[in-house]
Amino acid sequence: MPAENIIALPLAASETIGWGEFVRTIWQPLLDELAARHWISAIRMNLQDEVGRTKYAMSGHRISYLEICRGVPLRISHDPLLAT
C-alpha cells in the first residue's frame, strides 16, 4: 500500500470502546481526513447528530475499499441511551 494512502489514527489499545470514544477517535478524524484529502466529495456542516458526529453533505467518493489493520478496536459497547 502506498504511504500516501495511509491514515494513521492514535487509538485505544482495548478491543472494545464506547460510542463517544469511537466518534472522537475513529469516526470523526477519519471522515475529516477523507474529506481533506478529497477522497470523498463532501461539505462539512455546522451540525452534529445525537452522538456527536459532525454532519457532511456528501456527493461522491473515490474510495475502492477501506482496509483496517492491527490495533483498531473490534467492538463498540452497547449504549442503552442510544437505543430507540
N, C-alpha and C positions, 0 to 999 in steps of 0.2 A: 504494500500500500504506500503510495507517495506521501511523504511527510506533510505536504501542504493540504492533504485530505484528512489529517488527524486533528481532532478536537479533544484536548485533554482537560478533564474537569477534576478538581480536587473533591474526592468523595469519601464518605464514611467507610470504615473497614467492616462494619457489620453487614450481614446478609439481608436483614430486614430493617427498613426505615419507615418513619411516619410520613403522612401526606405532606405536612408542612416542610419537612426536610427534603422530600422528593421534589417539591416545587422549587424550593430555594437553591438546591444544589445540582439538580439534573434538568428538569423540565425547562425552567426559565433561562438558565445560562445556555443550554443547547439551542433553544429556539432563537434566542438573541444572536448567538454566533452564526447560526444558519442564515439568518436574515442579513447580518453584517457582511457575510461572505457572498451574498446574492445567490445562495444555493436554493433559497425559497424566495418567491416574489411576494412580499408582504409589506404592509404599512402598519407600524406599531400604533396602537390606540392608547388613549389615556383611561382605559377601563380595566378592571380586574374582576375575575369571577369569584365565587364564594370561597375558593381555596387559595386565592392569591396569585393565580396565573394572569399575567398581562395578556390582553387580547390583541390579536393581529387580524387585519383584513387580508386574507390570503388570496392569491390569484394564480399560483402555479409553483412548480418546483423543478429542479434539475438533479434530483436525487434518484439513483437507481436502487440503492439499498443502504441500510444503516447497520453497521457491524459494531457490536459491543465486545468488550474483552474483559479479562480478569480484573477484579477489583470493583465492578459495578454491582451495587446491591441487587439481590434477586427478587425481593418481595417488598410490597408496600403494606404496612399493617392496616388492618381494618379500623376505620374511624366511624363509630356509630353516629356521630354528629353529622356526617356527610351522607348517610343512608337516607333515601327518600322513599 
